[in-house]
């Protein structure tokens, strides 16, 4: 089963618990809250390396940080985000 990442992200934003931004995502990883991390294609390398230290699945978003922000319904760029609770979304079923 393939999951539409954009559609699943929008649903997770509405019904679940999502942390936006590198600082909040890394904090969620350290606290063990993050179940999945989504990284924009142009995410800074230092953030990418920090995220990869944790044994949490990482999904590469095909678009830029501006496009990821737009998918999340935000008027700003989002380079990385963490899903703590998927809500009614199928986002956790995305194959890495």
Protein Blocks (a to p, Z undefined) as FASTA:
>chain_A
ZZdfklmmmmmmmmmccdedjklmmmmmmnomafbdcddfklcfklmmmmmmpccdcddd
fbdfklmmmmnopabdcfbdcdfbgojafklmpcZZ
